[in-house]
Amino acid sequence: MAQLLDCKLVAQSIKDDCKAQADALKAQGITPKLGIVRVGEKGPDLAYERGATNTMNEAGIEVEVFAMPADVSQDDYIKKFREINADPSIHGILAFRPLDNIDETEAISNNLSAVKDCDSSTTENMGKVVINDPTGLYPCTAAAIMEIIDFYADEIKAHVAKKYKVPELANDAQKEDVCCGLDVCIINNSNVIGKPLSMMLTNRFATVTIIHHLTHAEIKNEYIKRADVVVCATPFKDSITADMLGDDQIVIDAAVVREKAFDENGEPIMNEKTGRQKINTFGCCAADVEEKAAWKTPVPGVGGITSALLAKNLIKACKVQNNIK
């Protein structure tokens, strides 16, 4: 049975650090602040807003929500977005997507300052990931996975050393950085997980393979079985099974698979508070993965760290905008 990679512990350590930095900024007369831009009242957006607000409150960060009507025009959206972006009291912007009747590239990407892009959706920040520029704001889910690896660095190094039957890792560089020489297989090639994570790992001298649903099964399983760490984020429930894994692997399930909830009679299960049908959230790993893996993240798990990384990016953005190192 897999040992637990406690994501709540990782997230709390990040929020505690953010709170200490936020308090230090406030002592200098600077209040870190996130602006959330929402159109309409979609259930997922409202849930994300509540979660982000709670996380920011724990981290000592203020939040202001800019809610626009569902039928807002593109011109009005852009006008308001530019006002928010130009407001010096707002250090980071989280704009909810998708937008039904608005060109997101024109409205958001073309008007969002990279230094306020705490969700890392601009091409400038993605470019900084590639060249390992420390001033960049990195995609939160990819960065969350790196936080897990770093938080459990000692355990992972010891596990890998045992796996390869050596008394310790090969050289001083590996002793210093858990990523150096680590073999990681990423089952995702998106702009928010697979691509930036592969660059972040490569910049720290890990060996990285990216596969996806178009990779032939025989080749896919060969790469998965070889890896020390398997990061999986497919859009399908139970798509990663124990027979796909090798021995003594570390599995990080970063998927978010949502399904409408039904009772045993096939009737929708309703949420009493919202009046909407209840949604169940799953990862992409089948239950038997926990029996095969050596270490595994719970579900939900990575998402909580992702929210904490939003706070970390906000603090970083605030410092950059105020020329504080």
C-alpha positions in Angstrom: 0.0 0.0 0.0 1.3 3.4 -1.0 2.5 5.8 1.6 0.8 9.2 1.6 2.4 12.4 0.2 0.5 14.8 2.5 -0.6 17.7 0.2 -2.3 19.5 3.0 0.9 19.7 4.9 2.7 21.1 1.8 0.0 23.6 1.2 0.0 24.8 4.8 3.7 25.3 4.8 3.4 27.6 1.7 0.5 29.6 3.2 2.4 30.0 6.5 5.4 31.4 4.6 3.2 33.7 2.5 1.5 35.0 5.7 4.9 35.8 7.2 5.9 37.7 4.0 2.5 39.4 3.8 2.9 40.6 7.4 6.4 42.0 6.6 5.0 43.9 3.6 2.2 45.3 5.6 4.7 46.5 8.2 6.2 48.6 5.3 2.8 50.0 4.4 2.1 47.6 1.5 -1.0 45.4 1.5 -0.8 42.5 -1.0 -4.1 42.3 -2.9 -5.6 39.9 -5.5 -8.2 41.0 -8.0 -10.7 38.3 -9.1 -12.5 39.0 -12.4 -15.7 37.0 -12.8 -18.5 37.1 -15.5 -21.9 35.8 -14.4 -22.4 33.2 -11.6 -21.3 29.9 -12.9 -21.0 27.2 -10.3 -17.4 26.3 -10.9 -16.4 30.0 -10.9 -18.1 30.6 -7.6 -16.5 27.6 -6.0 -13.1 28.6 -7.3 -13.7 32.1 -6.0 -14.6 30.9 -2.5 -11.5 28.6 -2.4 -9.2 31.3 -3.7 -10.6 33.8 -1.2 -10.2 31.5 1.7 -6.6 30.7 0.7 -5.7 34.4 0.4 -7.2 35.1 3.8 -5.1 32.4 5.4 -2.0 33.9 3.6 -2.8 37.5 4.8 -3.7 38.7 1.3 -6.7 40.9 0.5 -9.1 40.0 -2.2 -11.4 42.2 -4.3 -14.0 40.6 -6.6 -14.9 42.4 -9.8 -18.2 40.7 -10.9 -19.7 41.6 -14.3 -23.1 40.5 -15.6 -23.3 37.4 -17.8 -24.2 39.5 -20.8 -21.4 42.0 -20.5 -20.1 43.1 -23.9 -16.5 42.6 -24.9 -15.9 46.3 -25.0 -17.2 46.8 -21.5 -15.2 43.8 -20.2 -12.0 45.1 -21.8 -12.6 48.6 -20.4 -13.1 47.3 -16.8 -10.2 44.8 -17.1 -7.8 47.6 -18.2 -8.9 49.6 -15.1 -8.2 46.7 -12.8 -4.8 46.0 -14.5 -3.8 49.7 -14.1 -4.8 49.9 -10.4 -1.5 50.0 -8.4 -3.2 48.6 -5.3 -4.0 45.3 -7.1 -0.8 43.2 -7.4 -2.3 40.2 -9.1 -5.3 39.3 -11.3 -7.2 36.1 -11.5 -9.6 36.2 -14.5 -12.0 33.3 -14.7 -12.3 31.5 -18.0 -13.8 30.3 -20.3 -15.8 33.4 -21.4 -18.8 32.5 -23.5 -19.1 35.6 -25.7 -15.8 37.3 -25.3 -12.5 36.7 -27.1 -10.2 35.8 -24.2 -7.0 36.5 -26.1 -8.2 40.0 -27.0 -9.8 40.7 -23.7 -7.4 39.2 -21.2 -4.1 38.0 -22.7 -3.6 41.3 -24.6 -4.4 43.5 -21.6 -2.9 41.6 -18.6 0.5 42.8 -17.4 2.9 39.9 -17.0 3.9 41.2 -13.6 0.3 40.8 -12.4 -0.2 37.5 -14.1 -0.3 35.4 -10.9 -2.0 32.5 -12.7 0.8 32.6 -15.4 -1.3 32.7 -18.5 0.8 35.2 -20.5 3.4 34.1 -23.0 6.0 36.3 -21.3 5.8 34.2 -18.1 5.7 31.0 -20.0 8.9 32.1 -21.7 10.5 32.8 -18.4 9.7 29.2 -17.3 11.7 27.9 -20.3 14.8 30.0 -19.6 14.6 29.5 -15.9 14.1 33.3 -15.2 13.5 33.6 -11.4 11.5 36.8 -11.9 8.7 34.9 -13.7 5.4 33.8 -12.3 5.1 30.1 -13.0 1.9 28.1 -13.7 0.4 27.1 -10.3 -0.3 23.4 -10.8 3.1 22.7 -12.3 4.8 24.7 -9.5 2.6 22.8 -7.0 4.1 19.5 -8.2 7.6 20.9 -7.8 6.7 21.9 -4.3 5.6 18.3 -3.5 8.9 17.0 -4.8 10.9 19.6 -2.9 8.9 19.1 0.4 9.6 15.4 0.3 13.1 15.7 -1.1 14.8 13.6 1.6 12.3 10.8 1.4 12.5 10.8 -2.4 16.3 10.8 -2.5 16.4 7.9 0.0 13.7 6.0 -1.9 15.5 6.4 -5.3 18.8 5.3 -3.7 17.2 2.2 -2.3 15.5 1.5 -5.7 18.8 1.5 -7.5 20.5 -0.4 -4.7 23.2 2.2 -4.0 24.0 3.4 -0.5 23.6 7.0 -1.5 23.1 9.1 -4.6 25.9 9.4 -7.0 27.4 12.8 -6.5 27.2 16.1 -4.7 24.8 17.7 -7.2 22.3 14.9 -6.6 22.7 15.2 -2.8 21.9 18.9 -3.1 19.0 18.8 -5.5 16.4 16.0 -5.5 15.6 16.7 -9.2 19.1 16.1 -10.5 19.1 12.7 -12.2 15.5 12.0 -11.3 13.5 10.1 -14.0 10.1 11.7 -14.3 7.3 10.6 -16.7 4.5 13.2 -17.2 1.2 12.0 -18.6 0.0 15.4 -19.8 1.1 17.9 -22.4 -1.0 21.0 -21.5 0.2 24.5 -21.1 -0.7 24.5 -17.4 0.9 21.2 -16.3 2.9 19.1 -18.8 4.8 21.7 -20.7 5.9 24.0 -17.9 6.5 21.2 -15.5 8.9 19.5 -18.0 10.8 22.7 -18.3 11.0 23.3 -14.6 12.3 19.7 -14.1 14.7 20.0 -17.0 16.1 23.2 -15.6 17.1 21.2 -12.5 18.6 18.4 -14.5 15.9 15.8 -14.2 15.3 13.3 -17.0 11.8 14.0 -18.4 9.4 12.2 -20.7 6.0 13.6 -21.8 3.4 11.2 -23.0 -0.3 11.6 -23.8 -3.4 9.8 -25.0 -2.0 9.6 -28.6 1.1 7.7 -27.5 0.8 4.0 -28.4 0.0 1.9 -25.4 3.1 -0.3 -25.6 5.4 2.7 -25.7 3.4 4.6 -23.1 3.6 1.8 -20.6 7.4 1.3 -21.2 8.1 4.9 -20.3 5.7 4.9 -17.3 7.3 1.7 -15.8 10.8 3.1 -16.1 10.2 6.3 -14.2 11.0 7.2 -10.6 8.1 9.6 -10.5 4.9 9.4 -12.5 2.9 12.6 -12.8 -0.5 11.9 -14.3 -3.2 14.4 -15.2 -5.4 12.9 -17.8 -9.1 14.0 -18.3 -10.4 10.5 -17.7 -11.3 8.8 -14.4 -9.5 5.4 -13.8 -7.3 5.9 -16.9 -4.1 5.1 -15.0 -4.1 1.6 -13.6 -1.7 -0.5 -11.5 -0.7 -2.7 -14.4 0.7 0.4 -16.2 3.2 1.1 -13.3 6.6 -0.3 -12.4 7.8 -1.2 -9.0 8.5 1.3 -6.2 7.3 4.4 -7.9 6.1 7.8 -6.7 2.8 8.7 -8.2 1.4 12.3 -8.3 -2.2 12.5 -9.5 -2.8 16.1 -10.6 -6.0 15.4 -12.5 -9.4 17.0 -11.9 -12.2 14.8 -13.3 -15.7 16.0 -12.5 -18.8 13.9 -12.8 -22.4 14.7 -12.0 -23.7 12.7 -9.0 -26.6 10.2 -9.2 -28.1 7.9 -6.6 -28.6 4.2 -7.0 -31.8 4.8 -9.0 -30.1 7.0 -11.5 -31.7 10.2 -10.0 -29.6 13.4 -9.7 -28.3 14.1 -6.2 -28.9 17.8 -5.5 -26.8 20.2 -3.5 -29.2 21.6 -0.8 -27.2 24.9 -0.5 -27.0 25.7 -4.2 -30.0 23.9 -5.7 -27.7 22.5 -8.4 -26.8 18.9 -9.0 -23.9 17.7 -6.9 -20.6 17.2 -8.6 -18.1 14.6 -7.6 -14.4 15.2 -8.2 -11.9 12.4 -9.0 -8.3 12.0 -10.0 -7.3 9.9 -13.0 -5.8 7.0 -11.1 -7.8 3.8 -10.4 -8.0 2.6 -6.9 -5.5 -0.2 -7.4 -2.7 2.3 -8.1 -2.6 2.9 -4.3 -1.8 -0.8 -3.8 1.0 -0.7 -6.4 2.8 2.6 -5.8 5.3 3.2 -3.1 4.2 6.8 -2.5 1.1 8.6 -3.8 -0.8 11.9 -3.5 -4.4 11.7 -2.3 -7.3 13.1 -4.3 -8.1 15.8 -3.7 -4.6 16.9 -2.9 -2.6 18.7 -5.5 -5.4 21.3 -6.0 -4.9 22.6 -2.5 -1.3 23.3 -3.2 -2.2 24.9 -6.5 -4.3 27.5 -4.6 -1.4 28.1 -2.2 0.9 28.7 -5.1 -1.5 31.4 -6.3 -0.8 33.2 -3.0 2.9 32.6 -3.4 2.8 34.1 -6.9 0.8 37.1 -5.6 3.4 37.8 -2.9 6.2 37.5 -5.5 4.3 39.9 -7.8 3.7 42.4 -5.0 7.4 42.4 -4.2 8.5 42.9 -7.8 6.0 45.8 -8.3 7.4 47.5 -5.2 11.1 46.7 -5.9 11.5 44.5 -2.9 13.7 41.4 -3.0 
